[in-house]
Structures are given as C-alpha cells and as structure tokens.
Amino acid sequence: MADRRRPWEDPKSYALSMLGIGLVGLGLTVADSVVLVAIGAALTLAGAVVARRTR
C-alpha cells in the first residue's frame, strides 16, 4: 500500500475526476439533465483511466 499514489499527485487525472463529479452533481440536482450526468460519468471514468496509465 505504500506505493499507492495520492490523487493530487497526478493533477490531470484528479482534475478530470473532479470535473466529472461536479458535472454529475450538477446534472442530478440543478440542471436535471441526463446529458450532463453522462458527460460527467465519462470524465470521471477518463480520470480513472489516466491515473492507471500514469502509474
């Protein structure tokens, strides 16, 4: 577990994930938009993929 990186050590994947989570939250609450939720989920998944590839 000691070799596990912290999320903020890879700013690109962290930013993608946070943006995705923000869009999912916005789509579920304020905008009530399935499109925003789908885009947010895709960005969150992209952040996870980028984090895995940079390890």
N, C-alpha and C positions, 0 to 999 in steps of 0.2 A: 504494500500500500504506500510505502514511502516514495515510490517512483511516480505516483499519480500526480498529474499536473493540476493546478488550480485553474478555474475557469478564466480568471482575469489575467493569467499568464499568456493566453492566446487571444489578444484583443479582437481579432477578426471574427472568430467563431463566437466569442462572447457577445459581440455587438449584433451579429446575425440572430443569435438566440433571443437576446433581449428585445430586439425589434419585432421578432416573430411573436413573442409572448405578448408584447404590447398590442400588436395588431389583433391577436386572438381576443384579448380582453376588450379592446375597442369594438370589435365585431360582435361580440356576445352581449355587450352592455349598451353602449351608446348608439352605435350605428345599426345594430340588429341586421348585420349583413353576412350572409354565408360566404360571399366572395372574400371579404376581409379575413374571416376565420380560415379559409382555405389558403390564402396567401401567407397568413401568419404561421400556420402549421407547416407550410413548405419552407419558410425561412428558418423556423426553429429546427426542422429536420436538416436543412442545409448547414446550420451552425454545428450540429452534432457530427455531420459527415466531415466538415472541415477540421473539427477538433480531432477526430480519429485519424485523419490523414496526416496531420502535422505531428503526431506522436512519434 
